[in-house]
Structures are given as C-alpha cells and as structure tokens.
Amino acid sequence: STTFSHYFGGFGRFNVNNIASIIGLLFTLSLTYFLSQKYGMVGAGISASISYFASAIYLFIRFKNASGFKLIYLIPTKKDIENIKNVVVNKF
C-alpha cells in the first residue's frame, strides 16, 4: 500500500490517501473493541491486519482504475525469465 500511496501523493491526489486512512480507521475502531475483548492482544493484531488490508485493497483498486494496470502484468514473460537468467549467470 505504501507504493500506491506514493503514486497518488506524487500526482497530488492526497484525497485518495486520506480516504484510505479513513477506511483503515473505521475498520480499526469497529473491530478492535470486539476482537480485543474476545481474543486480547491477538484480537488487536487481527483487527490491525484487517485494517491495513482494507486500506491496501482500496488503494489497489484506485491505482488499477487510475493507471490501467492489469493483474496479467504480474505474470513473468519468457523475456523476463531470460533476463533473470542473464543477470544470475553474469553475476556469478
């Protein structure tokens, strides 16, 4: 989510980061009370993790819509694998 935050900050779209922070805050406030009562410190950790995940999902969706990013871009191509082989071979 940090990468996405930097992306929007770099373009001056701070409102996207602010909304992501508000989403995280809402998840934290709503989940921490219930989960920490029932599970103690583990519940507090779970609520924090869910909060970060919710913020990251929001930022990813906004990034995807703003940049035209597609998940298929994450799949390595044959050329990517060849480049990695060349780097490894030349390094050693």
C-alpha positions in Angstrom: 0.0 0.0 0.0 3.0 2.3 0.5 3.8 2.2 -3.2 0.2 3.1 -4.1 0.2 5.9 -1.5 3.4 7.3 -3.1 1.9 7.0 -6.5 -1.1 9.2 -5.6 0.9 11.5 -3.5 3.3 12.1 -6.4 0.3 13.2 -8.6 -1.0 15.4 -5.8 -4.1 13.2 -5.3 -3.9 13.3 -1.5 -7.6 12.7 -1.1 -7.2 9.1 -2.2 -4.6 8.6 0.6 -6.9 10.3 3.1 -9.8 8.1 2.2 -7.6 5.0 2.6 -6.6 6.2 6.0 -10.3 6.8 7.0 -11.2 3.3 5.8 -8.4 1.9 8.0 -9.5 4.0 10.9 -13.1 2.8 10.6 -12.0 -0.9 10.4 -9.7 -0.3 13.4 -12.4 1.3 15.5 -15.1 -1.2 14.7 -13.1 -4.3 15.0 -10.6 -3.6 17.8 -13.2 -3.3 20.5 -14.9 -6.6 19.7 -11.8 -8.7 18.8 -9.6 -7.5 21.6 -12.3 -8.2 24.2 -12.7 -11.7 22.9 -9.1 -12.5 21.9 -7.0 -10.0 23.8 -3.7 -8.9 22.1 -4.2 -11.4 19.3 -7.6 -9.9 18.5 -6.0 -6.4 18.4 -3.4 -7.7 16.0 -6.0 -9.3 13.8 -8.0 -6.0 13.7 -4.9 -4.1 12.8 -4.1 -6.6 10.0 -7.7 -6.4 8.6 -7.5 -2.6 8.8 -4.2 -2.4 6.8 -5.6 -5.0 4.3 -8.8 -2.9 3.7 -6.7 0.2 3.1 -4.4 -1.6 0.7 -7.3 -3.1 -1.2 -8.9 0.4 -1.6 -5.6 1.9 -2.8 -5.0 -1.0 -5.2 -8.5 -0.6 -6.8 -7.9 3.1 -7.1 -4.5 2.5 -8.6 -5.8 -0.1 -11.0 -8.5 2.3 -12.2 -6.2 5.3 -12.5 -3.3 3.6 -14.2 -4.9 0.9 -16.4 -2.9 -1.7 -14.5 -3.9 -5.3 -15.2 -3.1 -8.3 -13.0 -1.7 -10.2 -16.0 1.2 -7.7 -15.9 2.4 -9.6 -12.9 2.9 -12.9 -14.8 6.5 -13.2 -15.9 7.0 -13.4 -19.7 9.6 -15.5 -21.5 11.7 -12.4 -21.9 11.6 -11.7 -18.1 12.8 -15.2 -17.3 15.6 -14.8 -19.9 16.7 -11.5 -18.3 16.7 -13.1 -14.9 18.9 -15.9 -16.2 21.3 -13.5 -17.8 21.6 -11.5 -14.5 22.2 -14.6 -12.5 24.8 -16.0 -14.9 26.6 -12.7 -15.3 26.6 -12.1 -11.5 28.3 -15.4 -10.7 
